[in-house]
């Protein structure tokens, strides 16, 4: 087999694999989206594209008194937005200090962050639950925001890697001109860190938006539920057979994240590539 023919065969196999992966990923999502517009409540349908389209399922989500989808949506939006803000601030400040300053215990902190990051988060849920119980924070959104924001710092190695790539000569030149550490951080580091800040904000928002396990553990009253808990209750109790209603709720859940990734994907890719170049 000639080199040219071998290259053509390998290229064809690569395209077949990529097309297969794309169909596997896109088809279920497309089925959910189209099912949300399909009349009836059945999971099965002989056609991918409905014969008639309807918005009745979307209206039922907000008008049905049996569940409070609108309230859950606002609860989740509030928790995710505040978590995004606080997580970005905490991760940026802490990793900047670990990247730029040399102090006693710095290496121990980095080692502890690395070791703790290897363990799954649900291993600490019992301890966190007891702590929140003693602080009288159970069944509050503040508990979720506090835990999400504080826990995000353990995953800040990508941000530290990004700060390590910025030349120290910029800091030294600014310090010689009389700038303080805070001015160096605000006027030099932050403008250069827009891709990384976008990456941190997106991942923090997405994590809080889709989390179910911890939200189910902390939130008790129906009025305080998030979308993940509410949708679980929707299929677990009285609406277990209404697949099209669940599909409509799932589409609305995916909409904000999809829009954010669509408009900020350029900064997201830059942030991931920059932070991975140096540890």
C-alpha positions as CSV (number, residue, x, y, z in Angstrom):
1,X,0.0,0.0,0.0
2,X,1.4,3.3,-1.0
3,X,1.9,6.2,1.4
4,X,-0.8,8.3,-0.4
5,X,-3.3,5.5,-0.2
6,X,-2.5,4.8,3.4
7,X,-3.0,8.5,4.3
8,X,-6.3,8.5,2.5
9,X,-7.5,5.4,4.4
10,X,-6.4,6.9,7.7
11,X,-8.1,10.2,6.9
12,X,-11.3,8.4,5.9
13,X,-11.4,6.4,9.2
14,X,-10.9,9.6,11.2
15,X,-13.8,11.2,9.5
16,X,-16.0,8.2,10.1
17,X,-15.1,8.2,13.8
18,X,-15.7,11.9,14.1
19,X,-19.1,11.7,12.3
20,X,-20.1,8.8,14.5
21,X,-19.2,10.7,17.7
22,X,-21.1,13.8,16.4
23,X,-24.2,11.9,15.6
24,X,-24.0,10.1,19.0
25,X,-23.8,13.5,20.8
26,X,-26.2,15.5,18.7
27,X,-29.0,13.0,18.1
28,X,-30.2,12.6,21.8
29,X,-30.1,16.4,22.3
30,X,-32.1,17.0,19.1
31,X,-34.6,14.3,20.2
32,X,-35.1,16.1,23.5
33,X,-35.6,19.5,21.8
34,X,-38.1,18.2,19.3
35,X,-39.9,16.1,21.9
36,X,-40.6,19.3,23.9
37,X,-42.7,20.6,21.0
38,X,-44.5,17.3,20.4
39,X,-48.1,17.0,21.5
40,X,-48.9,14.3,24.1
41,X,-46.8,12.9,26.8
42,X,-45.2,9.7,25.3
43,X,-41.5,9.0,25.3
44,X,-41.8,6.9,22.1
45,X,-42.5,8.4,18.7
46,X,-42.2,6.9,15.2
47,X,-40.9,10.2,13.8
48,X,-38.0,12.4,14.9
49,X,-39.7,15.6,13.7
50,X,-43.2,16.0,15.1
51,X,-46.1,16.3,12.7
52,X,-47.4,19.3,14.6
53,X,-45.6,21.6,17.0
54,X,-47.0,22.9,20.3
55,X,-45.9,25.2,23.1
56,X,-48.3,23.7,25.6
57,X,-45.6,21.9,27.6
58,X,-43.7,25.2,28.1
59,X,-46.8,26.9,29.3
60,X,-47.6,24.1,31.7
61,X,-44.2,24.4,33.3
62,X,-45.1,27.9,34.5
63,X,-48.8,27.6,34.9
64,X,-49.2,24.3,36.6
65,X,-49.8,24.8,40.3
66,X,-48.4,21.4,41.2
67,X,-44.8,22.6,40.8
68,X,-43.0,25.9,40.8
69,X,-40.7,25.8,37.8
70,X,-40.4,29.6,37.6
71,X,-39.4,30.0,41.2
72,X,-36.9,27.1,40.8
73,X,-35.4,28.8,37.7
74,X,-34.9,32.1,39.6
75,X,-33.4,30.3,42.6
76,X,-30.9,28.5,40.4
77,X,-30.1,31.6,38.5
78,X,-29.4,33.5,41.7
79,X,-27.2,30.7,43.2
80,X,-25.3,30.2,40.0
81,X,-24.7,33.9,39.4
82,X,-23.5,34.7,42.9
83,X,-21.3,31.5,42.9
84,X,-19.8,32.6,39.6
85,X,-18.9,36.1,41.1
86,X,-17.5,34.9,44.4
87,X,-15.7,31.9,42.9
88,X,-14.0,34.1,40.3
89,X,-12.9,36.5,43.0
90,X,-11.6,33.9,45.4
91,X,-9.8,31.8,42.7
92,X,-8.2,34.8,41.1
93,X,-6.9,36.3,44.4
94,X,-5.7,33.0,45.9
95,X,-3.9,31.7,42.8
96,X,-2.4,35.1,42.1
97,X,-0.8,35.0,45.6
98,X,0.4,31.5,45.1
99,X,1.9,32.3,41.8
100,X,3.6,35.6,42.5
101,X,4.5,35.5,46.2
102,X,7.0,33.3,48.0
103,X,6.1,32.7,51.6
104,X,6.5,29.9,54.3
105,X,4.0,27.1,53.7
106,X,3.3,28.0,50.1
107,X,4.5,24.6,48.8
108,X,2.5,22.8,51.6
109,X,-0.7,24.7,50.5
110,X,-0.2,23.7,46.9
111,X,0.4,20.1,47.9
112,X,-2.7,20.1,50.1
113,X,-4.8,21.6,47.3
114,X,-3.5,18.9,44.9
115,X,-4.2,16.0,47.3
116,X,-7.7,17.3,48.3
117,X,-8.6,17.8,44.6
118,X,-8.0,14.1,44.0
119,X,-10.9,13.1,46.2
120,X,-14.5,13.4,45.0
121,X,-16.5,16.1,46.6
122,X,-19.3,13.9,47.9
123,X,-16.8,12.3,50.4
124,X,-17.0,15.5,52.5
125,X,-20.8,15.9,52.3
126,X,-21.5,14.4,55.8
127,X,-19.0,16.8,57.4
128,X,-20.3,19.8,55.5
129,X,-23.9,18.8,56.3
130,X,-23.1,18.7,60.1
131,X,-21.3,22.0,59.9
132,X,-24.2,23.7,58.1
133,X,-26.6,22.2,60.6
134,X,-24.6,23.7,63.5
135,X,-24.5,27.1,61.7
136,X,-28.2,27.0,61.1
137,X,-27.7,27.3,57.3
138,X,-29.6,24.2,56.2
139,X,-32.4,24.9,53.6
140,X,-30.8,28.2,52.6
141,X,-29.3,29.4,49.3
142,X,-26.4,30.9,51.2
143,X,-25.2,27.5,52.2
144,X,-25.0,26.4,48.6
145,X,-23.2,29.6,47.5
146,X,-20.8,29.4,50.4
147,X,-19.8,25.8,49.7
148,X,-19.7,26.1,45.9
149,X,-17.5,29.3,46.1
150,X,-15.1,28.0,48.8
151,X,-14.7,24.6,47.2
152,X,-13.9,26.1,43.8
153,X,-10.5,27.3,45.0
154,X,-9.2,23.7,45.1
155,X,-9.5,23.6,41.3
156,X,-7.4,26.7,40.7
157,X,-4.3,25.1,39.3
158,X,-5.2,26.1,35.8
159,X,-5.5,29.7,36.8
160,X,-2.2,29.5,38.7
161,X,-0.6,28.1,35.6
162,X,-1.9,31.0,33.6
163,X,-0.4,33.5,36.0
164,X,2.9,31.7,35.9
165,X,3.1,32.4,32.1
166,X,2.9,36.2,32.6
167,X,6.5,37.6,32.8
168,X,7.5,38.8,36.2
169,X,9.3,41.7,34.5
170,X,5.9,43.4,34.2
171,X,5.4,43.3,37.9
172,X,8.9,44.5,38.6
173,X,8.6,47.4,36.2
174,X,5.3,48.5,37.8
175,X,6.8,48.2,41.3
176,X,9.7,50.3,40.3
177,X,7.3,53.0,39.1
178,X,5.7,53.0,42.5
179,X,2.7,50.7,42.0
180,X,1.4,48.6,44.9
181,X,0.7,44.9,44.8
182,X,-3.0,45.7,44.5
183,X,-2.4,48.1,41.6
184,X,-0.3,45.5,39.8
185,X,-3.1,43.0,40.2
186,X,-5.9,45.2,39.1
187,X,-4.2,47.2,36.3
188,X,-1.8,44.6,34.8
189,X,-2.8,41.1,35.8
190,X,-6.6,41.3,35.4
191,X,-6.6,42.9,31.9
192,X,-4.2,40.2,30.7
193,X,-6.4,37.5,32.3
194,X,-9.7,38.0,30.5
195,X,-9.6,34.6,28.8
196,X,-8.8,32.9,32.1
197,X,-11.5,34.9,34.0
198,X,-14.0,33.8,31.4
199,X,-13.0,30.2,31.8
200,X,-13.3,30.4,35.6
201,X,-16.7,32.2,35.5
202,X,-18.2,29.8,33.0
203,X,-17.1,26.6,34.8
204,X,-18.3,28.0,38.2
205,X,-21.6,29.0,36.7
206,X,-22.1,25.7,35.0
207,X,-21.2,23.7,38.1
208,X,-23.7,25.5,40.3
209,X,-26.4,25.4,37.6
210,X,-26.4,21.7,37.1
211,X,-25.6,20.4,40.6
212,X,-28.1,18.0,42.1
213,X,-26.5,15.9,44.9
214,X,-25.5,18.7,47.3
215,X,-28.6,20.8,46.5
216,X,-30.8,17.8,47.2
217,X,-29.0,17.3,50.5
218,X,-29.2,20.9,51.8
219,X,-32.5,22.2,50.4
220,X,-35.6,20.9,52.1
221,X,-38.6,23.1,51.3
222,X,-40.1,23.1,47.8
223,X,-39.9,26.9,47.5
224,X,-36.1,26.8,47.9
225,X,-35.4,24.0,45.4
226,X,-33.1,24.5,42.4
227,X,-34.0,23.3,38.9
228,X,-32.1,20.0,39.3
229,X,-34.0,19.1,42.4
230,X,-37.3,20.2,41.0
231,X,-36.9,18.3,37.8
232,X,-35.9,15.2,39.7
233,X,-39.1,15.5,41.7
234,X,-41.1,16.0,38.5
235,X,-40.1,12.7,37.1
236,X,-39.9,10.9,40.5
237,X,-43.5,11.6,41.6
238,X,-46.7,12.6,39.9
239,X,-45.2,13.5,36.4
240,X,-43.2,10.3,35.9
241,X,-45.0,9.5,32.7
242,X,-45.0,13.0,31.1
243,X,-41.7,12.8,29.2
244,X,-42.5,15.8,26.9
245,X,-43.0,18.1,29.9
246,X,-39.7,17.0,31.3
247,X,-38.1,17.6,27.8
248,X,-39.4,21.2,27.8
249,X,-37.9,21.8,31.3
250,X,-34.6,20.3,30.2
251,X,-34.5,22.6,27.1
252,X,-35.0,25.6,29.3
253,X,-32.3,24.4,31.7
254,X,-29.7,24.0,28.8
255,X,-30.5,27.3,27.2
256,X,-28.5,29.7,29.4
257,X,-25.4,27.5,29.4
258,X,-25.6,27.0,25.6
259,X,-25.8,30.7,25.0
260,X,-22.9,31.4,27.3
261,X,-20.7,28.8,25.7
262,X,-21.7,30.0,22.2
263,X,-20.8,33.6,22.8
264,X,-17.8,33.1,25.0
265,X,-16.2,30.0,23.4
266,X,-13.3,31.9,22.0
267,X,-12.3,33.2,25.5
268,X,-13.0,29.7,26.9
269,X,-10.6,28.0,24.6
270,X,-7.9,30.6,25.1
271,X,-8.2,30.3,28.8
272,X,-7.9,26.5,28.8
273,X,-4.9,26.5,26.5
274,X,-3.1,29.3,28.3
275,X,-3.5,27.8,31.8
276,X,-2.4,24.4,30.6
277,X,0.9,25.6,29.2
278,X,2.8,25.8,32.5
279,X,2.1,24.4,36.0
